[in-house]
Amino acid sequence: MKMKFFPVITTSLVGLALSSTVSALGCPAPPPPPPTQTASPNNYEAAAAKPVPPKPSVQPLLPWPTPPKPYCNSKCVPIVRKSWRKLSDSEKSQYIAAVKCLKKAKTVSGLAGAKGMFDDFQGIHSVQTPNIHWVGHFILWHRYFLAVYENALRKQCGYAGAQPYWDWETDNASGLDMDDWPIFDSKTGFGGNGPYQDGANPFNIPNRSGGGCVPDGPFASPAFTVNIGPGTSTTYNPHCLARDFSRTLMGWGNQTGINWVWDTPNYGWFARRIENIPDFTVPNIHGSGHFGVGGALGTMGDAYNSPGDPIFFLHHANLDRVFWQWQWQPKNLPHSLSDVSGPIIPFDYTNKQGGNVTTTFQVNIGGLAGNVTLLDLLNTQSTTLCYTYAAP
């Protein structure tokens, strides 16, 4: 089984300079990765251990970092990604308007169901889903996917800001009910839950509370439709955006879970913990946003088509922020900018079917951008990427 690649179409849309070496930054390069890169650790069960139950007022395990100048490209003036909570109402409105604009922008993917560039992102994720989860390149594939989406909002739709992130750990600690979280506000957010509907729940997702079409906000039907899916099909099938809140699973997105992911010595451990295992009795922060919002019947709960819900991009921005915050800790430098690990084949943690990813392993996002190596994506202030984060 091999990674499924698409013909590369390099367009001015991306506006991302591509480089294959950190030394191109014009500053001291981190040392090269070790000659052999084995999955670390090989004890999968140990890596997938359950985090301890959340406790009130848990503090972040890691301090907020400042990327050291010697590791940053002097030509990079990073845009700053902020928490959705920290944006003004005007900034929120501008972001939502850019997303709606991207929905109408010219498609470039060649997928039958894509009627605009927003659909391109959903469709490319759908096609590549079997090869980008529970693999060593999961977090870096999604980092690139998100950066190109952010750039499309800016270049195609005149958005002046950076991609915001949704710090769900703050919402979970707020004491507010999920319906009252700022991100689900119908006027300054993304709209809320769908009405309750009976339906199939093959994974026994607990306490699902919706399942129907989002009734309010900027992404309610018919003004906004999800044009691809459900499932693996990429043909044109317009339907409403659905949400199916599970407060139990959303609760996994807490500071205790983030701390557990952070408490790792290297990329291999980090990559496993951020996805954990596909078991709805074992908490993981990646699953919290997907199934806490999407449940059994919602768009975010559809592994193939979750980018059809615009909240996907804020959820994954927070996951990237968690990774970013871990990478820039002094104790993790410089290896966090030069080391990768994990299987090429999903779940192949003992390498019985294939090898591990290395820094020269290439990922792509179809016709949306050119191929890049994992090394290109490790540093967020380089020649390929140029962004940073503001504290929540």
N, C-alpha and C positions, 0 to 999 in steps of 0.2 A: 504494500500500500504506500503510495507516495502523496506528498502534498499536491493539491490541485492548484495549478497556476493558470493564469489568464494572460492573454497577449498584453504586453505593456503598451500603454498609450500615454506618453508624456505630454501634458498640456500645460498651458500657462495658468490654468485654474489653480494648480497646486501651489506654485510660487515657493516651493520648498527646495532649497539647494541640497543636492545629494552628495554625500561623501562616504567613503568606505573606511576612513581611518581617523582616529581621534587626533593624531598628530597634525591633521589639517586645521586644527583649531588655532594654531599660532600661539599655543601655550604648552607647557610641559605635559606630555602625554602620560596617562597612567601606564603601568607596566602591562605587557601582553598577558593574555589569559594563560593559564597553565596548559602544557602540551596535551594533557588528557583531561577531559571533562566528564566525570561520571556523575550520574544522578546523585544528589546529596539531599537527604540521606536515602539509602536504599531500603530502609525499613519503612514501608509505606504506612503501616498501621501506626507507627510512632508519629509519623508526620501528620497523620489525619486524626490524632487524638482530639477528644472533645475539649473545647475551651472550658474553663471554670465558669459557673453561672455568673451572670452580671451582678455587680454590686452597686449600691447607690453612690453617686458622686465619685466614680472612678476617674482618676487623673490619667492623662496620656503618659504612656511609658517613655516616649521619646520627646525631647524638646523641639521647638520649631527651629529649623536649621537656616543658615545663610550659605548658599553655594559659594565655596571659596573661589576667588578670582583665578588662581592658577589653572583651574579646571574648566574655565568658561571662555568661550570665544569672545575676544574683545570687540568683534564686530556685531555681536548679538546684543540688541537692546530688547530684553524680553517683555512680551506682553504679560499682564498679570491676571491670572485666573482667580476669581473671588467666589466666596460662598454666595449662593442665591439669597440667603438671609441678609447679606451685607449690601446687596444692590439696592439702589433707590427705585422707586416705582417707575421713574422714567427709564432707567437702565433696564429694568425688567421688560418694560413695554418694547424697547428697542430690540432686545434679544428675541422676544416672541415674534415680532414683526419680521425679523431676519429669517427665522425658521419657516414662517409662512411663505416668505419670498422664495426660499430654497425649494419649497414644494412645487413652485411654478417654474423654476429655472430649467434650462435645457438639459435633458438627460444625456448622459455620455456612456452609460454602462452597456447598452445594447440589449438589456433584458426586456422581454416582452411586456412585463407588468409595470415597468417604470415609466411614469408619465411626467416626472420631474426629477431633479437631482436629489431631493430628499429620498425619493423612492430608490434611487441608485444605491444609496448607503444601506438601506434595508435589504435590498436584493443581493448585494455583494456579501453582506453578512450571512444571509440565508444560504447562499451557495457554498460558502466556506465553513459554515458551522461545524460540520463533522471533523474538521481538521484544525480548529483553533481553540478548542476547549480541552482541559486536562492534558495540556502539552506544555513544554518548556517555554514556548513563545506566546502563551496566552496573554500575559499582561503587556508585552511589547507589541503584539499585533494590534491590540485594542488601543494602545497609546498612539500608534501611527494612524489608525482609523479615526480616532478622535481629533488628532491634530489636522488631518486633511479636512474633516468636517468643519472644524473651527475656521480653517483657512477659506473654505467655500463660503461660509457665512460672511466673512469679511470681504472676499474678492468678488463674489457674485452678487451679494446683497447689501454691500456698503455698511456692514456692521462694524462699528468702531471699537467695540470691546473685545474681551477674550471669552473663551468658553467658561461659563460659571460651573461650579460644582455644588452638589447637594450633600451637605454634611448631615446625613441621617442620624448619626450618633448624637448630634445636638438636639434634633427633634425628639429622638427617643428619650433623652434625658430631661426634656422640657416639662414633662407631666401633662402636656396637652394631648387630647385625643388626636388620632391620625387625621380625622376629618378637618381639624383646626390647624394643621401645620401650614405654614406660609406657602409652601410649594404647591399645595392643592387649592389655593384660593382661586375662586372663579373669575376674579377681576384682575389680580396681579400675579397669578400663577398659572398652573397648567390644567385647572379643573380637577374635579374630585373623582370619587368612586362611581362605578356604574350601579344601577339598581340590581337588587338580588335576582338571580335566575338559577333555577335548577339546571344541572348539567353534569357531564362526566367529570369525575375527579379520580383518575386512575392512580394518582400518587398519594391520595388521602391527605391533601393539603388541609391543615387544620384551620378551623374558624374562618373559612372564606365567607365573604359578606357581600359580594357584588356579582359581577359576571356580565352585566349588561353594558350598553353603550354609555360612554361618558356624557352626561346630560348638559353640562355647562362648561364655560370657559372657552378659550380660543381654539381648542382642538375638538370641539363637539361636532358631530355630524349634523347637517350635510356640508358644512363649511370646510371640514377636514375629513378626509377618508384615508384609511390604510389600504393601499392598492395591491399589495402582494401578500400571499399567504391566505389562510393559515397553513402551517406545515411546510413541506419542502417545495411546493409549487411556486414558480416565479412568473406565472401568467397573470394577466390583469384580472383582479377580482376585488373591486372596490367594496369596502365594508367599514363599519364604524370602528373607532378606537374604543376598546373595551378595557375596563379595569375591574379587578376582583380582589379587593384588599383582604389580606390575611394579617391581622395585627400580631399574631403569634410569630410568624416568620419575619415580619418587618422588625420585630424586636431583636432579631439576631444582629442587626446593624447597630451595635453599641460599642462603647469605648473598650470594654473588656475584650470583645472580639477583635478589634483593631490591635490592641496590645498583644494578643496572642499571635497574630500575624507578624507583628513587629519583632517579637521575641525570637528571632531567628538569626543564625550566624552568617548565612550566605544566600545567594539568589535561589539555589535549589530548594532550600527549605521555604523561603518566602513564597516562591511560585506555587508550591503545593498547598501551603496553608491558605493563600488568598482564595483558592477555589475549593479546598478541602475535598470532600467526597460527595457524590450525588445521592445523598440520603437525607430525607426530610426530617429525620430525628437527630441529625448532627448539625449544629449551627455552623454557618459560614457567612461572611460578610458579602461575598459576591451574590449568593442566593437571596440575601435579605431584600435587596432592592428589586430584584426580578420577581420573586414570588410573593414578597410582601405587598407589592403593587399589583402584579398580574395574577396572583393566585392560580387557580386551575383554568379559568376561562378568559383571562385578560391577555392583552397583547404582550405585556412585559413578561408574562409567564410562558410565552411561546419561544423556545430556545432559538428557533430559526429567525423569527421575525420581530424580536423584541425591539430593534431600532425603529420599528413603526410607531412606537410611543416616544415622543420627543424627550420624555424624562430619562430615557435610556442614556442619553449623552451626559446628563448631569450626574447620574448614578456612576457611570464609568469614569467620569472626571474625578469623582471622589476616590474611587479605587486607585486611579493613577496618582492622586494626591497622597494617598497612603503609601504607595510605592515610592514616590518622590521624596517624601519625608524620611523614609527609611534609607534611601540611597544616599542622601546628603548628610547623614550623621558622620561626624569625624571618625568614629570607630569603624565605620563601614567603608570609608574611602582608603585607597583608590579602587579596591576590587569591585565595588558596587557599580563602577563605570566601565568595567572591562570583563566581568565574569557573567556567564550564563550557564544554565544547566537545565535538564529536564528532557523528557522524551519527545521525539518527533511524532511518533504514533500515540494517539490518545491512550492513557492509562498504562503505557508500556514502561513502567517505572523500573523494571528489572532488565530492560533492554533485550527482551527475548524476540521481539519483532523488528526492531530497528535501533538506530543509535540515538544519541542525545543531540540536541541543538548545540551549535557552537556560535561564536561571534560572527562567523561568515555566513551563517544560515540566512537565507533570504525569505522575506515575506512580501506579499503584495495585496493590494485592494482593488484588483481588477482594473478597469479603465479609469479609475478615479485618480491614480497617481502611479509613478514608477516604482519598481522594486527597490527595497532597501535591505541592508543587513541588520541583524540585531545590534551590532556594534553602533550603527548609525543612530539607534533609538535609545541607547542607554543614557546619553547625556542630553538633558532638556535645554541646555544653553550651548549649542554647538553650531554646526553648519546646516544640519538637517532640521533640527528643532530649535525653537527660540521662545520659550515661555517659562514662567515661574508661577508660584502660588502665593497668595496672601492668606494669612492665618484666619481660621473661621471665627 
